């Protein structure tokens, strides 16, 4: 039997594949969105506490908090149901619109110029 830690790291090693599945789901739902992977997996600083942080940037809309939460659920459901994302994949989706992107970057652990982004779509 695999320990939780081994299982978790197996998922983290597949971060590019998982991010691509999420990007496909995003493209279905919001074609104009941009999808990036940010955080420890991109920076090569993975720990047992890491997850796969996916940033979805909606450039031409303003979304309220409830709309962002609903979109996260829709993205995850679509990625799991249509594209085979494992239900237990350690994905954390962050949605930023044109008004919240700068706020999001200001409150990240690093200054925006130091955030490592990998564009998926």
C-alpha positions as CSV (number, residue, x, y, z in Angstrom):
1,X,0.0,0.0,0.0
2,X,1.3,3.4,-0.9
3,X,1.7,6.0,1.8
4,X,-0.1,9.2,1.4
5,X,3.2,11.1,0.9
6,X,4.3,8.8,-2.0
7,X,0.8,9.1,-3.5
8,X,0.9,12.9,-3.2
9,X,4.4,13.2,-4.8
10,X,3.2,10.9,-7.7
11,X,0.5,13.5,-8.4
12,X,2.9,16.4,-8.1
13,X,5.3,14.8,-10.6
14,X,2.4,14.9,-13.1
15,X,1.8,18.7,-12.7
16,X,2.2,19.6,-16.3
17,X,-0.2,16.9,-17.4
18,X,-2.8,17.9,-14.8
19,X,-2.4,21.6,-15.7
20,X,-3.0,20.8,-19.3
21,X,-6.3,19.0,-18.4
22,X,-7.4,22.0,-16.4
23,X,-6.4,24.3,-19.3
24,X,-8.6,22.3,-21.6
25,X,-11.6,22.6,-19.3
26,X,-10.9,26.4,-18.9
27,X,-10.8,26.7,-22.7
28,X,-14.2,25.0,-23.0
29,X,-15.8,27.3,-20.4
30,X,-14.0,30.6,-21.0
31,X,-12.1,30.6,-24.3
32,X,-10.5,34.0,-23.8
33,X,-8.9,33.0,-20.5
34,X,-5.2,32.5,-20.0
35,X,-4.0,29.6,-17.8
36,X,-0.7,29.6,-15.9
37,X,0.9,27.4,-13.4
38,X,2.6,29.2,-10.5
39,X,4.0,28.4,-7.2
40,X,6.3,25.7,-5.8
41,X,6.0,23.1,-8.6
42,X,7.1,25.6,-11.2
43,X,9.9,26.9,-9.0
44,X,11.2,23.4,-8.2
45,X,10.5,23.8,-4.5
46,X,8.0,21.0,-4.0
47,X,7.4,19.8,-0.4
48,X,4.9,17.4,1.1
49,X,2.6,20.5,1.6
50,X,2.7,21.6,-2.0
51,X,-0.2,21.6,-4.4
52,X,-0.4,22.5,-8.1
53,X,-1.4,26.2,-8.3
54,X,-3.2,27.1,-11.5
55,X,-4.0,30.7,-12.2
56,X,-6.9,31.4,-14.6
57,X,-6.8,35.0,-15.9
58,X,-10.1,36.3,-17.3
59,X,-9.0,39.4,-19.2
60,X,-12.3,41.0,-20.3
61,X,-14.6,40.5,-17.4
62,X,-15.1,41.4,-13.8
63,X,-16.2,38.6,-11.6
64,X,-17.5,38.8,-8.0
65,X,-16.3,36.4,-5.4
66,X,-19.2,34.1,-5.8
67,X,-18.7,33.9,-9.6
68,X,-15.0,33.1,-9.1
69,X,-15.9,30.3,-6.7
70,X,-18.6,28.9,-9.1
71,X,-16.1,29.0,-12.0
72,X,-13.5,27.0,-10.0
73,X,-16.1,24.3,-9.3
74,X,-17.1,24.2,-13.0
75,X,-13.5,24.0,-14.1
76,X,-12.7,21.1,-11.7
77,X,-15.9,19.2,-12.6
78,X,-15.2,19.5,-16.3
79,X,-11.5,18.6,-16.0
80,X,-12.5,15.5,-14.0
81,X,-15.6,14.4,-16.0
82,X,-14.4,15.2,-19.5
83,X,-10.6,15.1,-19.4
84,X,-9.8,12.5,-16.8
85,X,-8.2,14.7,-14.1
86,X,-7.9,12.4,-11.0
87,X,-10.5,13.6,-8.4
88,X,-7.7,13.6,-5.8
89,X,-5.2,15.6,-7.8
90,X,-3.8,18.4,-5.6
91,X,-4.9,21.2,-7.8
92,X,-5.7,24.7,-6.4
93,X,-7.3,27.0,-9.0
94,X,-7.1,30.7,-8.5
95,X,-9.3,32.9,-10.7
96,X,-8.3,36.5,-11.4
97,X,-10.1,39.0,-13.6
98,X,-8.9,42.3,-14.9
99,X,-9.5,44.0,-11.6
100,X,-8.2,41.4,-9.2
101,X,-5.0,40.2,-11.1
102,X,-2.9,43.1,-9.7
103,X,-4.3,42.5,-6.2
104,X,-3.6,38.8,-6.5
105,X,0.0,39.5,-7.5
106,X,0.5,42.1,-4.7
107,X,-0.6,39.6,-2.1
108,X,1.5,36.7,-3.4
109,X,4.4,35.6,-1.4
110,X,6.8,37.1,-3.9
111,X,6.8,40.4,-5.8
112,X,5.1,40.1,-9.2
113,X,8.4,40.4,-11.1
114,X,9.7,37.4,-9.2
115,X,6.7,35.1,-9.7
116,X,7.5,32.2,-12.0
117,X,4.7,31.6,-14.4
118,X,4.3,28.9,-17.0
119,X,1.6,29.5,-19.6
120,X,-0.3,26.4,-20.4
121,X,-2.6,27.4,-23.2
